[in-house]
Every structure is written in structure tokens, then in C-alpha cells.
Amino acid sequence: MGWIKALAIGVAVIVVFSMASVILHLAYLAIVAIAIGAVVAVVLKARARLRAGREQKARKVEADHAQARLTQRQIDSRAEAVKLRQDVEDELTRLKREIG
């Protein structure tokens, strides 16, 4: 009978150590899964920031181009106004000569 009790205790100890080992391995796997999830989250966040930065840079370049076109149009319209004014003055001078 003593041998049966000793054998039962030995089996129980082996089962307890096995269960503890399984629990520790599951804990390690959970920690690894959390770490991988954190790395993936950081990478996705970094990608989102890079994409937002690129979009902001593109919007800035587009705004600069629009501002340059507006400035060019203003310069062109001023040059056109000066030319028209010169034409009007030339025409006025010609009419004065013809009258006088």
C-alpha cells in the first residue's frame, strides 16, 4: 500500500509540474502576443503619421503653386492695365494733335 501512495504522490507532483509548465508557457505566449501587437500598433501609427505628413506636404506644395499662379495673374493683369493706360494716353495725345 505504501508503494501505491508514493506512486500516486509522484504522479500528482508530475501533473502539478506539468500544469505549472503549461501555465508558464501560456503566459510567455501571451506576453509575446502582446509585444507583437504593440510593435504592429507602433508601426501602423508611424505609417499613419508619415502618410499625414506627406499629404500635408502635398497640400502645402499645391497651395504654393496656387499662390504663384495668383501672383502671376496679378502681375499679368497689372502689365495689361499699364499697357491699356499707355494706349489710352497715346490715343488721347493723337486726338489732341488732330484737334489742335
Secondary structure in CASP SS format (residue, H / E / C, confidence):
PFRMAT SS
TARGET T0000
AUTHOR 0000-0000-0000
METHOD secondary structure of the structure
MODEL  1
M C 1.00
G H 1.00
W H 1.00
I H 1.00
K H 1.00
A H 1.00
L H 1.00
A H 1.00
I H 1.00
G H 1.00
V H 1.00
A H 1.00
V H 1.00
I H 1.00
V H 1.00
V H 1.00
F H 1.00
S H 1.00
M H 1.00
A H 1.00
S H 1.00
V H 1.00
I H 1.00
L H 1.00
H H 1.00
L H 1.00
A H 1.00
Y H 1.00
L H 1.00
A H 1.00
I H 1.00
V H 1.00
A H 1.00
I H 1.00
A H 1.00
I H 1.00
G H 1.00
A H 1.00
V H 1.00
V H 1.00
A H 1.00
V H 1.00
V H 1.00
L H 1.00
K H 1.00
A H 1.00
R H 1.00
A H 1.00
R H 1.00
L H 1.00
R H 1.00
A H 1.00
G H 1.00
R H 1.00
E H 1.00
Q H 1.00
K H 1.00
A H 1.00
R H 1.00
K H 1.00
V H 1.00
E H 1.00
A H 1.00
D H 1.00
H H 1.00
A H 1.00
Q H 1.00
A H 1.00
R H 1.00
L H 1.00
T H 1.00
Q H 1.00
R H 1.00
Q H 1.00
I H 1.00
D H 1.00
S H 1.00
R H 1.00
A H 1.00
E H 1.00
A H 1.00
V H 1.00
K H 1.00
L H 1.00
R H 1.00
Q H 1.00
D H 1.00
V H 1.00
E H 1.00
D H 1.00
E H 1.00
L H 1.00
T H 1.00
R H 1.00
L H 1.00
K H 1.00
R H 1.00
E H 1.00
I H 1.00
G C 1.00
END
